[in-house]
Amino acid sequence: MAGSDAMETIATTPALEFAPYIILLPMLAFPVILFLGKIFNGNKMWKDGLKEGGLIALPVMAASLLLALWLVTDFVGGAGRADTSGWTWFTSGMWDSGQTTVSEINLGFGIYVDHITVMLLFIASFLCLLINTFAVGYMNTDPINDNRNHRFYAEFVLFCSGMLGMVLADSFLWLFIFWELMGLCSYLLIGFYYERPSAAYAAKKAFLTTRVGDVFLMVGLAMLWSLFHPHAGAGQGALDYAVVFDDQNIKAVAETGSSTLAWALGLMFIGAVGKSAQFPLHVWLPDAMEGPTPVSALIHAATMVNAGLYLVARMFPFFGSDYLYNDLADLAFIIAAIGGTTAVMAAAIAFVQHDLKKVLAYSTMSQLAYIFTGLGAALYLANTLHWHEYLPDGTKNPEYYTNHGIVIVAFGAALFHLFNHAMAKGMLFMASGAVIHEVHHAHHHLHPHDDHHEEHPEELLMLANYLHDTDQSVFGFFNSIDLDQSGDVDTYEFQKALKDADIADLPPWEMQPLMQALDMDGNGRIDIPELELTLGRIHLASLSGGDGHHDDHHDEFDAQSMENMGGLASKMPLTATAMLVGSLSIMGFPLIGGFWSKEGIIANTWRVVLDDPRFIYPAMCVLLGAAMTGFYMSRMWLKTFAGSPKTEVAAHVHPTNTWIKIPLFVLTFMSLGAIVLASMGFTHWAPDESYAPFFDGKKSFVEGLVYEMNHAFANSELFFLVLTYIAILLGAIVGPGLALSLYGGRLDEGEEAMPWFGPVLAINQFVKGRYHWDNRSFARSGFATALENRLYFDHYYDMAMLKIVAAFSTKAAEADSSVIDGTVKTIERTSQQLSTGLRSLTTGSARDYILMAAVGTLALFAMIWGVVA
């Protein structure tokens, strides 16, 4: 996409013919898993053999990955770019009043492949497979998920299908359709535990917040359609990439409506802001942690949040066109400024988080903001430099090689950070899930009685007390409500029983939580053992609570809080290793993962500052964000894995299962292997389909490594050399050093850790012992309080919803009731009154009817007489 001017479109390749199956396989697996889950739910073979659909989803995602890898090998440094028309869904027509003709409109689906496509395709398919593997070990070993995992896996594969479809789509229209499919699936997955009010609230919050951005995206697409529709050829859609990215079409639009195009792209960017949780539409992401950890990994690493970045990256041809030269520079600055603002804001809030997953959630917001800043800088350079081989007047560009390299590498650095962040963050979320999983199991092992003290529906407590007070046995009560004598009680029978006992008169949809609390085998019905066991447990819990003998000091135990962890490096070595490597990658520690891309983003943002002083704001933000990232990522690892266990539970944690270890092991090497991709010239060929790996085949791996090392650590330009070492100082020394002085410490006596933890723990012990800062004054400060309250964004958004949206809704309801309904009811009332009056005249007496007929005849005769006379 960012390639040279003359790029031949490849008609087809063997891999391209099978590309639609990358989307179709997981999409078809969705109804299969749901149907089988409905039929075989509770069956031992379904539960233990097929993992409630997990082992159906796994080979499906593996097949999608294999097809994606086939496509990657065809197009990286090979086929270049391809656009297939695919198939036509339907054809319609639109009346053009200006030309008095009917324009044909086709809605079809095709596959569009370039280097950006294959990079995102690999990220999505690869991580979806690993997250699926992780989910089998995570979801299927927690009893709370029994008999409902099929719903999780069905929604999971549909979500993956949405992301894969969005990446492969050949038009902005299909991108939007798959975009909305992901939004629906995120709502379902975040609210997977919908019986918890917090999960239901988080799902609605994510859905509504992203819908705000989607409205702007839809308006932007409508404007884009109106601009390019006159230039679409026969059989083409106005939003097809083949239409909107065509140089001649862009030239025609630029001559008549460049400002309108800028507004359209700006509105589309707002959609990306909502999807990628950037300021000010960022509030949904931390609450999305209410979903299961595989959902967190899916949303924050592989799919949803990357969708917004992909949308902005897809806008590159507009910014890179010579016909829009310097027309979109302001929009590029806005993109970078939003990114810089979010990077610092999210990092600051991460400082005070104690929930392990929420630290990673804010880290995601901050790192995505880095990528937006990098994209903003790259788009600015593409829009303000003449970087094509030929100038608009047709003469050869003397600065082509220099400017082309600057633009491509700036764009490539942002894409490289997207890749590195996806791998590291996917690993971090799965590692955090492994920690939470094992801490929860350790707590369950130490305090098994706590499982019986969960909060039960009030109606069940009332029923248990009712049976006790009326001296009824559960057996007798069950027989009295089992109306069909089937040995099972369904929702209707139980609903009627509660009503007859004067406990509650609930509608069917409010009966579901009660049925789930009693239905242990998940078959949708209640038998005598289930009812007796559950009601007996509830009654005993109420008695112990009333007597004050209930030992409830573990009831509020939070398995996700880092305050309940510590010292886990010796107990979960693989998980601790994965989290260490992932944290170092996110921090931009030299030679590891994100270092190669983050340094590129910082350097290119400051490069733009030399041309446009406005960029000093996002440039300072990303530089400050480097130190902040180093602090909060180090704090997270030290509080979780270093020092002594903070609770009895942490002291009894054990290593996790193999299903969870596999993706952690793989992704550890993916993050460490970023140096390999850097040596292959990733930042050159990732955005440029005309460029092959290994610096267009001109350098060996070793030569590429030496080139990148020289470029990073011995840059010939003094400005960028100093900037690199400032970023390393802040991100790898200042930020982590402050965290080392405040958190962690040596492991307990007798605890052994892997050799590679030795230097980290030794430095931690030395720094903390020598520079143990007292941060209590900061912890009690108003600023820390504001950070703990997320800078009050949620508070003011909720207030705005209540005072503006809710107030408007109330007034609209009043207007509907008094004006619209009032008018209808007035007409109704008047007609009834007229009807009543007329009815009073119809007495049923023949005498009255004869009198009325006589009077009418006389009246008619009088009228005729008057006319004749």
Sequence and secondary structure as in RCSB ss.txt:
>XXXX:A:sequence
MAGSDAMETIATTPALEFAPYIILLPMLAFPVILFLGKIFNGNKMWKDGLKEGGLIALPVMAASLLLALWLVTDF
VGGAGRADTSGWTWFTSGMWDSGQTTVSEINLGFGIYVDHITVMLLFIASFLCLLINTFAVGYMNTDPINDNRNH
RFYAEFVLFCSGMLGMVLADSFLWLFIFWELMGLCSYLLIGFYYERPSAAYAAKKAFLTTRVGDVFLMVGLAMLW
SLFHPHAGAGQGALDYAVVFDDQNIKAVAETGSSTLAWALGLMFIGAVGKSAQFPLHVWLPDAMEGPTPVSALIH
AATMVNAGLYLVARMFPFFGSDYLYNDLADLAFIIAAIGGTTAVMAAAIAFVQHDLKKVLAYSTMSQLAYIFTGL
GAALYLANTLHWHEYLPDGTKNPEYYTNHGIVIVAFGAALFHLFNHAMAKGMLFMASGAVIHEVHHAHHHLHPHD
DHHEEHPEELLMLANYLHDTDQSVFGFFNSIDLDQSGDVDTYEFQKALKDADIADLPPWEMQPLMQALDMDGNGR
IDIPELELTLGRIHLASLSGGDGHHDDHHDEFDAQSMENMGGLASKMPLTATAMLVGSLSIMGFPLIGGFWSKEG
IIANTWRVVLDDPRFIYPAMCVLLGAAMTGFYMSRMWLKTFAGSPKTEVAAHVHPTNTWIKIPLFVLTFMSLGAI
VLASMGFTHWAPDESYAPFFDGKKSFVEGLVYEMNHAFANSELFFLVLTYIAILLGAIVGPGLALSLYGGRLDEG
EEAMPWFGPVLAINQFVKGRYHWDNRSFARSGFATALENRLYFDHYYDMAMLKIVAAFSTKAAEADSSVIDGTVK
TIERTSQQLSTGLRSLTTGSARDYILMAAVGTLALFAMIWGVVA
>XXXX:A:secstr
  S S   EE   HHHHHTHHHHHHHHHHHHHHHHHHHHHTT HIIIIISGGGHHHHHHHHHHHHHHHHHHHHHI
IIII EEE   EEEEEEEEEETTTTEEEEEEEEE BEE HHHHHHHHHHHHHHHHHHHHHHHHHTT GGGTTTHH
HHHHHHHHHHHHHHHHHHBSBHHHHHHHHHHHHHHHHHHHTTTTTSHHHHHHHHHHHHHHHHHHHHHHHHHHHHH
HHHGGG  TT  TTBHHHHT HHHHHHHHHHHHHHHHHHHHHHHHHHHHHTT TTS THHHHGGGS HHHHHIII
IISHHHHHHHHHHHTHHHHH GGGTTTSHHHHHHHHHHHHHHHHHHHHHHTT  BHHHHHHHHHHHHHHHHHHHH
HHHHHHHHHS  SSB TTS B TTHHHHHHHHHHHHHHHHHHHHHHHHHHHHHHHHHHHHHHHHHHHHHHH GGG
GGGS   HHHHHHHHHHHHTT  HHHHHHHH TT SS B HHHHHHHHHHTTS    HHHHHHHHHHH SS SSS
B HHHHHHHHHHHHHHHHHHHHT    TTTT  TTBGGG   TTTT HHHHHHHHHHHHHHHT TTSTTHHHHHH
HHHHHHHHHTT GGGHHHHHHHHHHHHHHHHHHHHHHHHHHSSS SSTTGGG     HHHHHHHHHHHHHHHTHH
HHHHTTHHHHSS TT  HHHHHTS HHHHHHHHHHHHHS SSHHHHHHHHHHHIIIIIIHHHHHHHHS     TT
    GGGHHHHHHHHHHHHH     HHHHTSHHHHHHHTGGGHHHHHHHHIIIIIHHHHHHHHHHIIIIIHHHHH
HHHHHHHHHHHHHHHH    HHHHHHHHHHHHHHHHHHHHHHH 
